[in-house]
Amino acid sequence: MLPDERRMAIFDYVKKNMSATTDELSNAFGVSASTVRRDLEFLASKNLIKRTHKGAVINSPHAESSFLVNYNYMREEKKLIAKKAITYINSGDFIALSGGTTSYFLADEIINSELTDLTILTHSINIAMLMLESKKEFNLILAGGVPRKGSYECVGDLTISVFKLFNIDKYFMGVNGISIKGGISFDSYEEAAVARETLKSCRSVYVIADNSKFGIVCPSKVADVNEIDYIITDGNIPKEVMMTFTKAGANIKT
């Protein structure tokens, strides 16, 4: 396991259990106590956890990891999802991209594709910068508003007002949670508000999320799983989980 993957796995462990000791994490991940302490210091520097004398506690039950921390977590899975998602995009489309690292990988895939004449609406500063610095001449629209630290996404009434101005062909949405009872959900109610408004303005909705998001319920629900046209994920979903979601009306593409 790469260091970035281990750190995110440790974060998920602490988040799930609310707290963990250094010895507990050392045994769980098969690394030395000194390695665990360095990982915890890194996570604490990102305000994801709080260090304690014996280990760490989560900042809040719904603590969000930052874009920089998430970038290398499940990286290969996100690249695979991006390659699958781009097959649903045609030249001339008007698409919207949410924030988040999976959307960022999709944006990078778009830049390196043969697609032309795309109009791309996003509220992600990172994605907008990636597009602006590329050699592609897409029609880029950045929905400004109040930028959020960590996620680099604009939110609020101003952001939402921009999304209301357009009729969007396809919306590609990275999310924090996918479950049958909890639906499609976000940690941030502000980001969820932008997503809800975008759903009203688009013809097709594509959730792009790796397998770690399945079974997760976050505070801010956006839609039920059967209200999404496609959920594009990697191939690491157990068959029994797939069957359960299919019975609930979810259209999952792996």
Sequence and secondary structure as in RCSB ss.txt:
>XXXX:A:sequence
MLPDERRMAIFDYVKKNMSATTDELSNAFGVSASTVRRDLEFLASKNLIKRTHKGAVINSPHAESSFLVNYNYMR
EEKKLIAKKAITYINSGDFIALSGGTTSYFLADEIINSELTDLTILTHSINIAMLMLESKKEFNLILAGGVPRKG
SYECVGDLTISVFKLFNIDKYFMGVNGISIKGGISFDSYEEAAVARETLKSCRSVYVIADNSKFGIVCPSKVADV
NEIDYIITDGNIPKEVMMTFTKAGANIKT
>XXXX:A:secstr
  HHHHHHHHHHHHHHHSEEEHHHHHHHHT  HHHHHHHHHHHHHTTSEEE SSEEEESSTT    HHHHTTTTH
HHHHHHHHHHGGG  TT EEEE SSHHHHHHHHHHHTSS  S EEEE BHHHHHHHHTSS   EEEE  SEE TT
T BEESHHHHHHHTT  EEEEEE  SEEETTTEEEES HHHHHHHHHHHHTEEEEEEE  GGGBT   SEEEE G
GGSSEEE  S   HHHHHHHHHTT  EE 
